[in-house]
């Protein structure tokens, strides 16, 4: 285990392993060969964690990024933004804070289109926001985005005009380059893409295919991070959704864990979301 290891971890919300039938699972559509190839190498990870009901975002993301069985701790799967008791668990157990205790330099690569990176409304704090504020004290914001030191949640900035952004859209390739630049400067870099979950909940296929078209171009470039010595590329999700077009709800499908590069074999035997963070910490 090398102390010089760098990890790029992409978290894709609502991205499960489903049917091989493209009529059911758009991830297997012939238009997305890069996604299909990545999924062929994935380790199936349980997102249900032994708790009845459908996996949800708040507890699923907490399990993934804190290394604890959050649905079991809370007594149920919790959707959306974490409530106060779950926030306290995240503030204590999140991977950013644990890495800092090991002397590592973790970062959250997502940008927030806000003026004050230290002040985000409590009601809008996602699991990753709580983590970043607890461990790093702030998030990346407008300046970092415009200087290529952050990536927007939609990759190409296409949703940002409604938030007052008047700059250009960028390509998936350019956004991937920005993320690789950030990852090269830190021991551990996390990027969150949640448009897939929104697309899975939407009425029609248009948003889903737009999201998958972006990932088809973005992920192969970011995955090259794992092709270099002492670097590891990881991808995982919190629950299924977009992979089953027969429903607008989350699914109980396993989610993909993709590991490419240094110490990738360390992840081959993992079975559920709560095991991912401990595995990352162990190789540091």
Secondary structure, 3 states (H helix, E strand, C coil): CCCCCEEEEEEECCCECCCCCCCCCHHHCCCCHHHHHHHHCCEEEECCCCCCCCCCHHHHHHHHHHCCCHHHHHCCCCCCCCCHHHHHHHHHHCHHHHHHHCCCCEEECEECCCCCCCCCCHHHCCHHHHHHHHHHCCCECHHHHHCCCCECCCCCCCCHHHHCCCCCCCCHHHHHHHHHHHHHCCCEEEEEECHHHHHHHCCCCHHHHHHHHHHHHHHHHHHHHHHCCCEEEEEECCCECCCCCCCCCCECCCEEEEEEECCHHHHCCCCECHHHHHHHHHHC
